[in-house]
Amino acid sequence: MNTYDIIVNNEVVETIEQQGRSNGAMSYIIIDRVYQLTSKYKAFVEVFNRATGCMYRV
């Protein structure tokens, strides 16, 4: 199961687990949260995939 950490200003603000959802569904959930947090904090938002170790900066 994939777990994603959403990071703003070097602080984890939310952790989302895949919990049987499809990759497509997870993409929409993550995009929605990143959009909301970018609007709220006016800062870059990073998404860290714990399974692969990849960091994505938006």
Gaussian input, Z-matrix of N, CA and C with variables (Angstrom, degrees):
# hf/3-21g

backbone

0 1
 N
 C     1     B1
 C     2     B2     1     A1
 N     3     B3     2     A2     1     D1
 C     4     B4     3     A3     2     D2
 C     5     B5     4     A4     3     D3
 N     6     B6     5     A5     4     D4
 C     7     B7     6     A6     5     D5
 C     8     B8     7     A7     6     D6
 N     9     B9     8     A8     7     D7
 C    10    B10     9     A9     8     D8
 C    11    B11    10    A10     9     D9
 N    12    B12    11    A11    10    D10
 C    13    B13    12    A12    11    D11
 C    14    B14    13    A13    12    D12
 N    15    B15    14    A14    13    D13
 C    16    B16    15    A15    14    D14
 C    17    B17    16    A16    15    D15
 N    18    B18    17    A17    16    D16
 C    19    B19    18    A18    17    D17
 C    20    B20    19    A19    18    D18
 N    21    B21    20    A20    19    D19
 C    22    B22    21    A21    20    D20
 C    23    B23    22    A22    21    D21
 N    24    B24    23    A23    22    D22
 C    25    B25    24    A24    23    D23
 C    26    B26    25    A25    24    D24
 N    27    B27    26    A26    25    D25
 C    28    B28    27    A27    26    D26
 C    29    B29    28    A28    27    D27
 N    30    B30    29    A29    28    D28
 C    31    B31    30    A30    29    D29
 C    32    B32    31    A31    30    D30
 N    33    B33    32    A32    31    D31
 C    34    B34    33    A33    32    D32
 C    35    B35    34    A34    33    D33
 N    36    B36    35    A35    34    D34
 C    37    B37    36    A36    35    D35
 C    38    B38    37    A37    36    D36
 N    39    B39    38    A38    37    D37
 C    40    B40    39    A39    38    D38
 C    41    B41    40    A40    39    D39
 N    42    B42    41    A41    40    D40
 C    43    B43    42    A42    41    D41
 C    44    B44    43    A43    42    D42
 N    45    B45    44    A44    43    D43
 C    46    B46    45    A45    44    D44
 C    47    B47    46    A46    45    D45
 N    48    B48    47    A47    46    D46
 C    49    B49    48    A48    47    D47
 C    50    B50    49    A49    48    D48
 N    51    B51    50    A50    49    D49
 C    52    B52    51    A51    50    D50
 C    53    B53    52    A52    51    D51
 N    54    B54    53    A53    52    D52
 C    55    B55    54    A54    53    D53
 C    56    B56    55    A55    54    D54
 N    57    B57    56    A56    55    D55
 C    58    B58    57    A57    56    D56
 C    59    B59    58    A58    57    D57
 N    60    B60    59    A59    58    D58
 C    61    B61    60    A60    59    D59
 C    62    B62    61    A61    60    D60
 N    63    B63    62    A62    61    D61
 C    64    B64    63    A63    62    D62
 C    65    B65    64    A64    63    D63
 N    66    B66    65    A65    64    D64
 C    67    B67    66    A66    65    D65
 C    68    B68    67    A67    66    D66
 N    69    B69    68    A68    67    D67
 C    70    B70    69    A69    68    D68
 C    71    B71    70    A70    69    D69
 N    72    B72    71    A71    70    D70
 C    73    B73    72    A72    71    D71
 C    74    B74    73    A73    72    D72
 N    75    B75    74    A74    73    D73
 C    76    B76    75    A75    74    D74
 C    77    B77    76    A76    75    D75
 N    78    B78    77    A77    76    D76
 C    79    B79    78    A78    77    D77
 C    80    B80    79    A79    78    D78
 N    81    B81    80    A80    79    D79
 C    82    B82    81    A81    80    D80
 C    83    B83    82    A82    81    D81
 N    84    B84    83    A83    82    D82
 C    85    B85    84    A84    83    D83
 C    86    B86    85    A85    84    D84
 N    87    B87    86    A86    85    D85
 C    88    B88    87    A87    86    D86
 C    89    B89    88    A88    87    D87
 N    90    B90    89    A89    88    D88
 C    91    B91    90    A90    89    D89
 C    92    B92    91    A91    90    D90
 N    93    B93    92    A92    91    D91
 C    94    B94    93    A93    92    D92
 C    95    B95    94    A94    93    D93
 N    96    B96    95    A95    94    D94
 C    97    B97    96    A96    95    D95
 C    98    B98    97    A97    96    D96
 N    99    B99    98    A98    97    D97
 C   100   B100    99    A99    98    D98
 C   101   B101   100   A100    99    D99
 N   102   B102   101   A101   100   D100
 C   103   B103   102   A102   101   D101
 C   104   B104   103   A103   102   D102
 N   105   B105   104   A104   103   D103
 C   106   B106   105   A105   104   D104
 C   107   B107   106   A106   105   D105
 N   108   B108   107   A107   106   D106
 C   109   B109   108   A108   107   D107
 C   110   B110   109   A109   108   D108
 N   111   B111   110   A110   109   D109
 C   112   B112   111   A111   110   D110
 C   113   B113   112   A112   111   D111
 N   114   B114   113   A113   112   D112
 C   115   B115   114   A114   113   D113
 C   116   B116   115   A115   114   D114
 N   117   B117   116   A116   115   D115
 C   118   B118   117   A117   116   D116
 C   119   B119   118   A118   117   D117
 N   120   B120   119   A119   118   D118
 C   121   B121   120   A120   119   D119
 C   122   B122   121   A121   120   D120
 N   123   B123   122   A122   121   D121
 C   124   B124   123   A123   122   D122
 C   125   B125   124   A124   123   D123
 N   126   B126   125   A125   124   D124
 C   127   B127   126   A126   125   D125
 C   128   B128   127   A127   126   D126
 N   129   B129   128   A128   127   D127
 C   130   B130   129   A129   128   D128
 C   131   B131   130   A130   129   D129
 N   132   B132   131   A131   130   D130
 C   133   B133   132   A132   131   D131
 C   134   B134   133   A133   132   D132
 N   135   B135   134   A134   133   D133
 C   136   B136   135   A135   134   D134
 C   137   B137   136   A136   135   D135
 N   138   B138   137   A137   136   D136
 C   139   B139   138   A138   137   D137
 C   140   B140   139   A139   138   D138
 N   141   B141   140   A140   139   D139
 C   142   B142   141   A141   140   D140
 C   143   B143   142   A142   141   D141
 N   144   B144   143   A143   142   D142
 C   145   B145   144   A144   143   D143
 C   146   B146   145   A145   144   D144
 N   147   B147   146   A146   145   D145
 C   148   B148   147   A147   146   D146
 C   149   B149   148   A148   147   D147
 N   150   B150   149   A149   148   D148
 C   151   B151   150   A150   149   D149
 C   152   B152   151   A151   150   D150
 N   153   B153   152   A152   151   D151
 C   154   B154   153   A153   152   D152
 C   155   B155   154   A154   153   D153
 N   156   B156   155   A155   154   D154
 C   157   B157   156   A156   155   D155
 C   158   B158   157   A157   156   D156
 N   159   B159   158   A158   157   D157
 C   160   B160   159   A159   158   D158
 C   161   B161   160   A160   159   D159
 N   162   B162   161   A161   160   D160
 C   163   B163   162   A162   161   D161
 C   164   B164   163   A163   162   D162
 N   165   B165   164   A164   163   D163
 C   166   B166   165   A165   164   D164
 C   167   B167   166   A166   165   D165
 N   168   B168   167   A167   166   D166
 C   169   B169   168   A168   167   D167
 C   170   B170   169   A169   168   D168
 N   171   B171   170   A170   169   D169
 C   172   B172   171   A171   170   D170
 C   173   B173   172   A172   171   D171

   B1=1.4440
   B2=1.5278
   B3=1.3226
   B4=1.4569
   B5=1.5228
   B6=1.3142
   B7=1.4562
   B8=1.5150
   B9=1.3121
   B10=1.4568
   B11=1.5196
   B12=1.3347
   B13=1.4574
   B14=1.5158
   B15=1.3213
   B16=1.4556
   B17=1.5226
   B18=1.3314
   B19=1.4553
   B20=1.5278
   B21=1.3350
   B22=1.4586
   B23=1.5241
   B24=1.3238
   B25=1.4677
   B26=1.5305
   B27=1.3352
   B28=1.4685
   B29=1.5279
   B30=1.3185
   B31=1.4605
   B32=1.5286
   B33=1.3252
   B34=1.4590
   B35=1.5299
   B36=1.3389
   B37=1.4638
   B38=1.5165
   B39=1.3422
   B40=1.4524
   B41=1.5223
   B42=1.3174
   B43=1.4594
   B44=1.5227
   B45=1.3343
   B46=1.4597
   B47=1.5217
   B48=1.3256
   B49=1.4602
   B50=1.5231
   B51=1.3237
   B52=1.4559
   B53=1.5245
   B54=1.3191
   B55=1.4677
   B56=1.5223
   B57=1.3123
   B58=1.4578
   B59=1.5130
   B60=1.3180
   B61=1.4612
   B62=1.5191
   B63=1.3046
   B64=1.4625
   B65=1.5304
   B66=1.3213
   B67=1.4701
   B68=1.5243
   B69=1.3273
   B70=1.4603
   B71=1.5179
   B72=1.3242
   B73=1.4656
   B74=1.5239
   B75=1.3185
   B76=1.4709
   B77=1.5204
   B78=1.3157
   B79=1.4667
   B80=1.5164
   B81=1.3329
   B82=1.4600
   B83=1.5223
   B84=1.3139
   B85=1.4700
   B86=1.5212
   B87=1.3209
   B88=1.4699
   B89=1.5186
   B90=1.3249
   B91=1.4668
   B92=1.5234
   B93=1.3247
   B94=1.4612
   B95=1.5220
   B96=1.3382
   B97=1.4718
   B98=1.5352
   B99=1.3357
   B100=1.4679
   B101=1.5316
   B102=1.3266
   B103=1.4548
   B104=1.5296
   B105=1.3348
   B106=1.4647
   B107=1.5238
   B108=1.3269
   B109=1.4692
   B110=1.5275
   B111=1.3282
   B112=1.4642
   B113=1.5182
   B114=1.3177
   B115=1.4634
   B116=1.5265
   B117=1.3145
   B118=1.4709
   B119=1.5241
   B120=1.3386
   B121=1.4649
   B122=1.5252
   B123=1.3400
   B124=1.4689
   B125=1.5206
   B126=1.3270
   B127=1.4663
   B128=1.5195
   B129=1.3292
   B130=1.4567
   B131=1.5248
   B132=1.3021
   B133=1.4628
   B134=1.5220
   B135=1.3254
   B136=1.4574
   B137=1.5170
   B138=1.3253
   B139=1.4597
   B140=1.5213
   B141=1.3260
   B142=1.4578
   B143=1.5247
   B144=1.3276
   B145=1.4638
   B146=1.5219
   B147=1.3076
   B148=1.4687
   B149=1.5289
   B150=1.3237
   B151=1.4702
   B152=1.5217
   B153=1.3359
   B154=1.4674
   B155=1.5235
   B156=1.3208
   B157=1.4608
   B158=1.5274
   B159=1.3175
   B160=1.4685
   B161=1.5173
   B162=1.3450
   B163=1.4530
   B164=1.5255
   B165=1.3170
   B166=1.4658
   B167=1.5156
   B168=1.3256
   B169=1.4537
   B170=1.5213
   B171=1.3175
   B172=1.4636
   B173=1.5071
   A1=109.01
   A2=116.03
   A3=120.96
   A4=110.20
   A5=114.58
   A6=121.55
   A7=107.26
   A8=115.70
   A9=121.24
   A10=109.47
   A11=116.78
   A12=122.10
   A13=107.59
   A14=116.44
   A15=121.02
   A16=106.82
   A17=115.13
   A18=121.99
   A19=110.15
   A20=115.71
   A21=122.15
   A22=106.99
   A23=116.91
   A24=121.88
   A25=111.55
   A26=116.68
   A27=123.90
   A28=113.41
   A29=117.67
   A30=122.15
   A31=108.93
   A32=116.89
   A33=120.77
   A34=107.92
   A35=115.78
   A36=119.84
   A37=111.87
   A38=117.03
   A39=119.91
   A40=109.75
   A41=115.81
   A42=122.75
   A43=107.36
   A44=115.58
   A45=121.25
   A46=108.59
   A47=117.15
   A48=122.33
   A49=109.04
   A50=116.30
   A51=120.62
   A52=111.86
   A53=119.03
   A54=125.33
   A55=113.48
   A56=117.84
   A57=121.10
   A58=115.26
   A59=117.94
   A60=120.72
   A61=109.63
   A62=116.59
   A63=120.70
   A64=109.50
   A65=115.85
   A66=119.99
   A67=110.84
   A68=116.76
   A69=120.25
   A70=112.11
   A71=116.45
   A72=120.72
   A73=110.56
   A74=116.88
   A75=120.59
   A76=111.01
   A77=116.72
   A78=120.31
   A79=110.53
   A80=116.98
   A81=120.35
   A82=112.09
   A83=117.06
   A84=120.75
   A85=110.24
   A86=116.73
   A87=120.59
   A88=111.16
   A89=117.54
   A90=120.54
   A91=110.52
   A92=117.00
   A93=121.10
   A94=111.34
   A95=116.77
   A96=120.47
   A97=111.47
   A98=117.01
   A99=120.69
   A100=109.67
   A101=117.74
   A102=121.69
   A103=110.34
   A104=117.19
   A105=120.87
   A106=111.75
   A107=116.45
   A108=119.96
   A109=112.03
   A110=117.44
   A111=120.40
   A112=109.74
   A113=117.25
   A114=121.34
   A115=111.18
   A116=116.45
   A117=120.89
   A118=112.25
   A119=117.53
   A120=121.39
   A121=113.67
   A122=118.01
   A123=121.75
   A124=111.10
   A125=115.91
   A126=122.69
   A127=109.04
   A128=115.49
   A129=119.73
   A130=109.21
   A131=115.05
   A132=122.04
   A133=107.13
   A134=116.43
   A135=121.82
   A136=109.29
   A137=115.40
   A138=121.37
   A139=107.46
   A140=116.44
   A141=122.57
   A142=108.56
   A143=115.82
   A144=122.17
   A145=107.42
   A146=117.35
   A147=120.88
   A148=112.69
   A149=117.91
   A150=120.99
   A151=111.66
   A152=117.04
   A153=120.27
   A154=112.52
   A155=117.08
   A156=120.77
   A157=113.21
   A158=117.15
   A159=121.24
   A160=110.83
   A161=114.58
   A162=121.72
   A163=108.11
   A164=116.00
   A165=121.97
   A166=107.96
   A167=116.74
   A168=121.27
   A169=109.01
   A170=115.71
   A171=120.89
   A172=109.53
   D1=132.92
   D2=177.87
   D3=-83.29
   D4=143.11
   D5=173.95
   D6=-127.20
   D7=134.35
   D8=-177.27
   D9=-117.64
   D10=132.12
   D11=173.72
   D12=-103.05
   D13=131.44
   D14=175.71
   D15=-103.70
   D16=123.45
   D17=-170.50
   D18=-119.26
   D19=131.42
   D20=175.07
   D21=-129.43
   D22=129.21
   D23=179.55
   D24=53.89
   D25=44.86
   D26=178.08
   D27=61.64
   D28=25.12
   D29=179.33
   D30=-132.10
   D31=131.02
   D32=178.12
   D33=-71.86
   D34=117.95
   D35=-179.48
   D36=-101.48
   D37=-18.47
   D38=179.68
   D39=-160.19
   D40=145.49
   D41=174.58
   D42=-123.27
   D43=129.59
   D44=-178.31
   D45=-121.98
   D46=126.46
   D47=176.56
   D48=-98.68
   D49=146.20
   D50=-177.58
   D51=-67.42
   D52=-39.71
   D53=174.52
   D54=48.09
   D55=46.48
   D56=175.94
   D57=82.46
   D58=-0.90
   D59=177.76
   D60=-73.56
   D61=153.63
   D62=177.42
   D63=-72.87
   D64=162.05
   D65=178.26
   D66=-62.86
   D67=-35.52
   D68=177.70
   D69=-63.78
   D70=-43.32
   D71=178.20
   D72=-63.80
   D73=-41.24
   D74=178.70
   D75=-63.17
   D76=-37.77
   D77=178.62
   D78=-59.34
   D79=-45.94
   D80=179.78
   D81=-65.94
   D82=-39.58
   D83=178.56
   D84=-63.48
   D85=-46.56
   D86=-178.95
   D87=-65.91
   D88=-43.77
   D89=178.83
   D90=-59.84
   D91=-41.75
   D92=179.37
   D93=-62.23
   D94=-46.67
   D95=-179.59
   D96=-66.03
   D97=-40.50
   D98=179.03
   D99=-62.86
   D100=-43.50
   D101=178.73
   D102=-60.22
   D103=-46.96
   D104=-179.65
   D105=-62.39
   D106=-44.96
   D107=-177.42
   D108=-70.84
   D109=-34.84
   D110=176.87
   D111=-63.59
   D112=-42.00
   D113=178.31
   D114=-66.41
   D115=-39.18
   D116=-176.92
   D117=-71.68
   D118=-47.87
   D119=-172.98
   D120=-95.26
   D121=-14.10
   D122=-177.21
   D123=52.93
   D124=42.74
   D125=-178.16
   D126=-141.61
   D127=167.63
   D128=175.42
   D129=-67.36
   D130=144.30
   D131=177.52
   D132=-117.56
   D133=132.18
   D134=178.76
   D135=-112.72
   D136=143.23
   D137=176.99
   D138=-119.39
   D139=123.58
   D140=-178.68
   D141=-110.74
   D142=124.00
   D143=176.76
   D144=-93.31
   D145=112.01
   D146=-177.06
   D147=-66.11
   D148=-31.62
   D149=-177.05
   D150=-69.05
   D151=-40.07
   D152=-176.41
   D153=-102.03
   D154=-18.09
   D155=-177.73
   D156=79.41
   D157=11.68
   D158=-178.80
   D159=-86.73
   D160=141.97
   D161=177.14
   D162=-115.08
   D163=131.22
   D164=178.76
   D165=-117.95
   D166=129.34
   D167=-179.79
   D168=-110.23
   D169=129.44
   D170=-177.97
   D171=-120.66

